[in-house]
Amino acid sequence: MNTTIAISNETRDQLKGFGNKGETYDEIIIRMLDAAKEKQLHDLLMDERGTITVDDALKQARKRWP
């Protein structure tokens, strides 16, 4: 089952620019969504906020459990 979405001609043209020869709009959008999900996962896994180095973690552990 398919649906129709309204996009501007400019957006359609930009979307075409992401496509490969013979690729449908659906295939282009799926590929772009897959790439966006992969980037989100990468950013989540590589986020260093609230982290400490392994050396610092070992120092803290040795202080707690000599």
PDB file as gemmi writes it, atoms N, CA and C in Angstrom:
CRYST1    1.000    1.000    1.000  90.00  90.00  90.00 P 1                      
ATOM      1  N   MET A   1       0.844  -1.176   0.000  1.00  0.00           N  
ATOM      2  CA  MET A   1       0.000   0.000   0.000  1.00  0.00           C  
ATOM      3  C   MET A   1       0.892   1.242   0.000  1.00  0.00           C  
ATOM      4  N   ASN A   2       0.561   2.190  -0.803  1.00  0.00           N  
ATOM      5  CA  ASN A   2       1.337   3.425  -0.915  1.00  0.00           C  
ATOM      6  C   ASN A   2       0.518   4.610  -0.459  1.00  0.00           C  
ATOM      7  N   THR A   3       1.217   5.694  -0.204  1.00  0.00           N  
ATOM      8  CA  THR A   3       0.577   6.951   0.151  1.00  0.00           C  
ATOM      9  C   THR A   3       1.243   8.064  -0.636  1.00  0.00           C  
ATOM     10  N   THR A   4       0.613   9.189  -0.688  1.00  0.00           N  
ATOM     11  CA  THR A   4       1.167  10.349  -1.377  1.00  0.00           C  
ATOM     12  C   THR A   4       1.489  11.415  -0.343  1.00  0.00           C  
ATOM     13  N   ILE A   5       2.673  11.999  -0.460  1.00  0.00           N  
ATOM     14  CA  ILE A   5       3.044  13.116   0.402  1.00  0.00           C  
ATOM     15  C   ILE A   5       3.316  14.323  -0.479  1.00  0.00           C  
ATOM     16  N   ALA A   6       2.951  15.480   0.023  1.00  0.00           N  
ATOM     17  CA  ALA A   6       3.156  16.711  -0.732  1.00  0.00           C  
ATOM     18  C   ALA A   6       4.499  17.330  -0.343  1.00  0.00           C  
ATOM     19  N   ILE A   7       5.335  17.551  -1.334  1.00  0.00           N  
ATOM     20  CA  ILE A   7       6.602  18.250  -1.120  1.00  0.00           C  
ATOM     21  C   ILE A   7       6.744  19.294  -2.225  1.00  0.00           C  
ATOM     22  N   SER A   8       7.532  20.293  -1.949  1.00  0.00           N  
ATOM     23  CA  SER A   8       7.723  21.339  -2.952  1.00  0.00           C  
ATOM     24  C   SER A   8       8.578  20.801  -4.102  1.00  0.00           C  
ATOM     25  N   ASN A   9       8.525  21.482  -5.226  1.00  0.00           N  
ATOM     26  CA  ASN A   9       9.365  21.103  -6.366  1.00  0.00           C  
ATOM     27  C   ASN A   9      10.845  21.197  -6.001  1.00  0.00           C  
ATOM     28  N   GLU A  10      11.187  22.192  -5.198  1.00  0.00           N  
ATOM     29  CA  GLU A  10      12.582  22.359  -4.777  1.00  0.00           C  
ATOM     30  C   GLU A  10      13.033  21.156  -3.943  1.00  0.00           C  
ATOM     31  N   THR A  11      12.185  20.726  -3.013  1.00  0.00           N  
ATOM     32  CA  THR A  11      12.512  19.555  -2.198  1.00  0.00           C  
ATOM     33  C   THR A  11      12.626  18.313  -3.065  1.00  0.00           C  
ATOM     34  N   ARG A  12      11.722  18.148  -3.993  1.00  0.00           N  
ATOM     35  CA  ARG A  12      11.769  17.008  -4.911  1.00  0.00           C  
ATOM     36  C   ARG A  12      13.091  16.998  -5.683  1.00  0.00           C  
ATOM     37  N   ASP A  13      13.496  18.177  -6.177  1.00  0.00           N  
ATOM     38  CA  ASP A  13      14.739  18.271  -6.932  1.00  0.00           C  
ATOM     39  C   ASP A  13      15.949  17.936  -6.061  1.00  0.00           C  
ATOM     40  N   GLN A  14      15.924  18.392  -4.816  1.00  0.00           N  
ATOM     41  CA  GLN A  14      17.018  18.067  -3.894  1.00  0.00           C  
ATOM     42  C   GLN A  14      17.039  16.573  -3.601  1.00  0.00           C  
ATOM     43  N   LEU A  15      15.878  15.979  -3.448  1.00  0.00           N  
ATOM     44  CA  LEU A  15      15.780  14.550  -3.201  1.00  0.00           C  
ATOM     45  C   LEU A  15      16.335  13.751  -4.377  1.00  0.00           C  
ATOM     46  N   LYS A  16      16.037  14.204  -5.572  1.00  0.00           N  
ATOM     47  CA  LYS A  16      16.584  13.561  -6.772  1.00  0.00           C  
ATOM     48  C   LYS A  16      18.110  13.554  -6.736  1.00  0.00           C  
ATOM     49  N   GLY A  17      18.688  14.646  -6.216  1.00  0.00           N  
ATOM     50  CA  GLY A  17      20.138  14.767  -6.149  1.00  0.00           C  
ATOM     51  C   GLY A  17      20.792  13.732  -5.244  1.00  0.00           C  
ATOM     52  N   PHE A  18      20.023  13.177  -4.318  1.00  0.00           N  
ATOM     53  CA  PHE A  18      20.546  12.146  -3.428  1.00  0.00           C  
ATOM     54  C   PHE A  18      20.409  10.754  -4.021  1.00  0.00           C  
ATOM     55  N   GLY A  19      19.643  10.653  -5.095  1.00  0.00           N  
ATOM     56  CA  GLY A  19      19.363   9.349  -5.664  1.00  0.00           C  
ATOM     57  C   GLY A  19      20.420   8.854  -6.627  1.00  0.00           C  
ATOM     58  N   ASN A  20      20.415   7.554  -6.822  1.00  0.00           N  
ATOM     59  CA  ASN A  20      21.247   6.917  -7.824  1.00  0.00           C  
ATOM     60  C   ASN A  20      20.370   6.599  -9.026  1.00  0.00           C  
ATOM     61  N   LYS A  21      20.983   6.392 -10.167  1.00  0.00           N  
ATOM     62  CA  LYS A  21      20.235   6.128 -11.388  1.00  0.00           C  
ATOM     63  C   LYS A  21      19.297   4.929 -11.178  1.00  0.00           C  
ATOM     64  N   GLY A  22      18.034   5.118 -11.505  1.00  0.00           N  
ATOM     65  CA  GLY A  22      17.043   4.061 -11.406  1.00  0.00           C  
ATOM     66  C   GLY A  22      16.446   3.868 -10.022  1.00  0.00           C  
ATOM     67  N   GLU A  23      16.884   4.648  -9.052  1.00  0.00           N  
ATOM     68  CA  GLU A  23      16.404   4.516  -7.686  1.00  0.00           C  
ATOM     69  C   GLU A  23      15.090   5.281  -7.518  1.00  0.00           C  
ATOM     70  N   THR A  24      14.129   4.680  -6.844  1.00  0.00           N  
ATOM     71  CA  THR A  24      12.843   5.342  -6.609  1.00  0.00           C  
ATOM     72  C   THR A  24      12.971   6.320  -5.442  1.00  0.00           C  
ATOM     73  N   TYR A  25      11.989   7.223  -5.344  1.00  0.00           N  
ATOM     74  CA  TYR A  25      11.984   8.144  -4.209  1.00  0.00           C  
ATOM     75  C   TYR A  25      11.912   7.362  -2.905  1.00  0.00           C  
ATOM     76  N   ASP A  26      11.126   6.306  -2.883  1.00  0.00           N  
ATOM     77  CA  ASP A  26      10.998   5.484  -1.689  1.00  0.00           C  
ATOM     78  C   ASP A  26      12.361   4.907  -1.292  1.00  0.00           C  
ATOM     79  N   GLU A  27      13.103   4.405  -2.251  1.00  0.00           N  
ATOM     80  CA  GLU A  27      14.429   3.838  -1.971  1.00  0.00           C  
ATOM     81  C   GLU A  27      15.397   4.905  -1.474  1.00  0.00           C  
ATOM     82  N   ILE A  28      15.322   6.089  -2.056  1.00  0.00           N  
ATOM     83  CA  ILE A  28      16.186   7.199  -1.629  1.00  0.00           C  
ATOM     84  C   ILE A  28      15.882   7.558  -0.180  1.00  0.00           C  
ATOM     85  N   ILE A  29      14.603   7.703   0.126  1.00  0.00           N  
ATOM     86  CA  ILE A  29      14.207   8.098   1.485  1.00  0.00           C  
ATOM     87  C   ILE A  29      14.596   7.018   2.488  1.00  0.00           C  
ATOM     88  N   ILE A  30      14.388   5.750   2.162  1.00  0.00           N  
ATOM     89  CA  ILE A  30      14.766   4.663   3.067  1.00  0.00           C  
ATOM     90  C   ILE A  30      16.270   4.691   3.320  1.00  0.00           C  
ATOM     91  N   ARG A  31      17.057   4.885   2.269  1.00  0.00           N  
ATOM     92  CA  ARG A  31      18.518   4.939   2.426  1.00  0.00           C  
ATOM     93  C   ARG A  31      18.924   6.116   3.302  1.00  0.00           C  
ATOM     94  N   MET A  32      18.274   7.264   3.111  1.00  0.00           N  
ATOM     95  CA  MET A  32      18.591   8.438   3.917  1.00  0.00           C  
ATOM     96  C   MET A  32      18.201   8.220   5.383  1.00  0.00           C  
ATOM     97  N   LEU A  33      17.055   7.586   5.619  1.00  0.00           N  
ATOM     98  CA  LEU A  33      16.628   7.297   6.986  1.00  0.00           C  
ATOM     99  C   LEU A  33      17.581   6.323   7.658  1.00  0.00           C  
ATOM    100  N   ASP A  34      18.029   5.306   6.930  1.00  0.00           N  
ATOM    101  CA  ASP A  34      18.998   4.355   7.482  1.00  0.00           C  
ATOM    102  C   ASP A  34      20.283   5.071   7.879  1.00  0.00           C  
ATOM    103  N   ALA A  35      20.746   5.982   7.034  1.00  0.00           N  
ATOM    104  CA  ALA A  35      21.965   6.736   7.331  1.00  0.00           C  
ATOM    105  C   ALA A  35      21.765   7.628   8.558  1.00  0.00           C  
ATOM    106  N   ALA A  36      20.590   8.250   8.663  1.00  0.00           N  
ATOM    107  CA  ALA A  36      20.309   9.114   9.813  1.00  0.00           C  
ATOM    108  C   ALA A  36      20.265   8.298  11.100  1.00  0.00           C  
ATOM    109  N   LYS A  37      19.662   7.116  11.061  1.00  0.00           N  
ATOM    110  CA  LYS A  37      19.617   6.243  12.248  1.00  0.00           C  
ATOM    111  C   LYS A  37      21.024   5.815  12.651  1.00  0.00           C  
ATOM    112  N   GLU A  38      21.840   5.471  11.672  1.00  0.00           N  
ATOM    113  CA  GLU A  38      23.214   5.065  11.952  1.00  0.00           C  
ATOM    114  C   GLU A  38      23.995   6.205  12.596  1.00  0.00           C  
ATOM    115  N   LYS A  39      23.798   7.424  12.096  1.00  0.00           N  
ATOM    116  CA  LYS A  39      24.489   8.581  12.678  1.00  0.00           C  
ATOM    117  C   LYS A  39      24.010   8.838  14.102  1.00  0.00           C  
ATOM    118  N   GLN A  40      22.702   8.716  14.346  1.00  0.00           N  
ATOM    119  CA  GLN A  40      22.178   8.907  15.698  1.00  0.00           C  
ATOM    120  C   GLN A  40      22.791   7.896  16.665  1.00  0.00           C  
ATOM    121  N   LEU A  41      22.877   6.647  16.246  1.00  0.00           N  
ATOM    122  CA  LEU A  41      23.463   5.617  17.093  1.00  0.00           C  
ATOM    123  C   LEU A  41      24.943   5.908  17.345  1.00  0.00           C  
ATOM    124  N   HIS A  42      25.648   6.295  16.296  1.00  0.00           N  
ATOM    125  CA  HIS A  42      27.067   6.646  16.441  1.00  0.00           C  
ATOM    126  C   HIS A  42      27.230   7.784  17.437  1.00  0.00           C  
ATOM    127  N   ASP A  43      26.428   8.839  17.268  1.00  0.00           N  
ATOM    128  CA  ASP A  43      26.532   9.994  18.157  1.00  0.00           C  
ATOM    129  C   ASP A  43      26.226   9.608  19.605  1.00  0.00           C  
ATOM    130  N   LEU A  44      25.244   8.739  19.797  1.00  0.00           N  
ATOM    131  CA  LEU A  44      24.894   8.294  21.143  1.00  0.00           C  
ATOM    132  C   LEU A  44      26.029   7.502  21.762  1.00  0.00           C  
ATOM    133  N   LEU A  45      26.597   6.571  20.998  1.00  0.00           N  
ATOM    134  CA  LEU A  45      27.655   5.718  21.531  1.00  0.00           C  
ATOM    135  C   LEU A  45      28.964   6.466  21.745  1.00  0.00           C  
ATOM    136  N   MET A  46      29.201   7.495  20.964  1.00  0.00           N  
ATOM    137  CA  MET A  46      30.470   8.222  21.052  1.00  0.00           C  
ATOM    138  C   MET A  46      30.377   9.479  21.921  1.00  0.00           C  
ATOM    139  N   ASP A  47      29.225   9.722  22.533  1.00  0.00           N  
ATOM    140  CA  ASP A  47      29.041  10.894  23.383  1.00  0.00           C  
ATOM    141  C   ASP A  47      29.902  10.743  24.639  1.00  0.00           C  
ATOM    142  N   GLU A  48      30.783  11.673  24.861  1.00  0.00           N  
ATOM    143  CA  GLU A  48      31.710  11.591  25.981  1.00  0.00           C  
ATOM    144  C   GLU A  48      31.254  12.386  27.198  1.00  0.00           C  
ATOM    145  N   ARG A  49      30.107  13.031  27.117  1.00  0.00           N  
ATOM    146  CA  ARG A  49      29.630  13.799  28.271  1.00  0.00           C  
ATOM    147  C   ARG A  49      29.363  12.851  29.439  1.00  0.00           C  
ATOM    148  N   GLY A  50      29.837  13.228  30.605  1.00  0.00           N  
ATOM    149  CA  GLY A  50      29.602  12.439  31.807  1.00  0.00           C  
ATOM    150  C   GLY A  50      30.466  11.193  31.909  1.00  0.00           C  
ATOM    151  N   THR A  51      31.504  11.109  31.097  1.00  0.00           N  
ATOM    152  CA  THR A  51      32.375   9.936  31.151  1.00  0.00           C  
ATOM    153  C   THR A  51      33.718  10.315  31.766  1.00  0.00           C  
ATOM    154  N   ILE A  52      34.443   9.287  32.187  1.00  0.00           N  
ATOM    155  CA  ILE A  52      35.799   9.490  32.698  1.00  0.00           C  
ATOM    156  C   ILE A  52      36.711   8.496  31.989  1.00  0.00           C  
ATOM    157  N   THR A  53      37.986   8.751  32.069  1.00  0.00           N  
ATOM    158  CA  THR A  53      38.948   7.855  31.423  1.00  0.00           C  
ATOM    159  C   THR A  53      39.037   6.545  32.205  1.00  0.00           C  
ATOM    160  N   VAL A  54      39.555   5.530  31.571  1.00  0.00           N  
ATOM    161  CA  VAL A  54      39.750   4.237  32.228  1.00  0.00           C  
ATOM    162  C   VAL A  54      40.713   4.393  33.400  1.00  0.00           C  
ATOM    163  N   ASP A  55      41.770   5.175  33.206  1.00  0.00           N  
ATOM    164  CA  ASP A  55      42.742   5.396  34.289  1.00  0.00           C  
ATOM    165  C   ASP A  55      42.074   6.027  35.509  1.00  0.00           C  
ATOM    166  N   ASP A  56      41.232   7.028  35.274  1.00  0.00           N  
ATOM    167  CA  ASP A  56      40.532   7.670  36.389  1.00  0.00           C  
ATOM    168  C   ASP A  56      39.562   6.704  37.059  1.00  0.00           C  
ATOM    169  N   ALA A  57      38.900   5.880  36.286  1.00  0.00           N  
ATOM    170  CA  ALA A  57      37.981   4.891  36.851  1.00  0.00           C  
ATOM    171  C   ALA A  57      38.734   3.894  37.719  1.00  0.00           C  
ATOM    172  N   LEU A  58      39.905   3.468  37.257  1.00  0.00           N  
ATOM    173  CA  LEU A  58      40.719   2.541  38.044  1.00  0.00           C  
ATOM    174  C   LEU A  58      41.192   3.197  39.342  1.00  0.00           C  
ATOM    175  N   LYS A  59      41.598   4.463  39.269  1.00  0.00           N  
ATOM    176  CA  LYS A  59      42.032   5.173  40.476  1.00  0.00           C  
ATOM    177  C   LYS A  59      40.890   5.252  41.486  1.00  0.00           C  
ATOM    178  N   GLN A  60      39.691   5.582  41.013  1.00  0.00           N  
ATOM    179  CA  GLN A  60      38.526   5.665  41.909  1.00  0.00           C  
ATOM    180  C   GLN A  60      38.207   4.302  42.511  1.00  0.00           C  
ATOM    181  N   ALA A  61      38.293   3.257  41.704  1.00  0.00           N  
ATOM    182  CA  ALA A  61      37.994   1.908  42.195  1.00  0.00           C  
ATOM    183  C   ALA A  61      39.012   1.486  43.246  1.00  0.00           C  
ATOM    184  N   ARG A  62      40.280   1.799  43.032  1.00  0.00           N  
ATOM    185  CA  ARG A  62      41.329   1.430  44.005  1.00  0.00           C  
ATOM    186  C   ARG A  62      41.158   2.177  45.325  1.00  0.00           C  
ATOM    187  N   LYS A  63      40.648   3.405  45.260  1.00  0.00           N  
ATOM    188  CA  LYS A  63      40.384   4.150  46.499  1.00  0.00           C  
ATOM    189  C   LYS A  63      39.238   3.513  47.275  1.00  0.00           C  
ATOM    190  N   ARG A  64      38.222   3.062  46.563  1.00  0.00           N  
ATOM    191  CA  ARG A  64      37.054   2.471  47.228  1.00  0.00           C  
ATOM    192  C   ARG A  64      37.343   1.055  47.725  1.00  0.00           C  
ATOM    193  N   TRP A  65      38.090   0.308  46.951  1.00  0.00           N  
ATOM    194  CA  TRP A  65      38.355  -1.088  47.281  1.00  0.00           C  
ATOM    195  C   TRP A  65      39.868  -1.352  47.229  1.00  0.00           C  
ATOM    196  N   PRO A  66      40.566  -0.931  48.275  1.00  0.00           N  
ATOM    197  CA  PRO A  66      42.033  -1.078  48.269  1.00  0.00           C  
ATOM    198  C   PRO A  66      42.483  -2.544  48.263  1.00  0.00           C  
TER     199      PRO A  66                                                      
END                                                                             
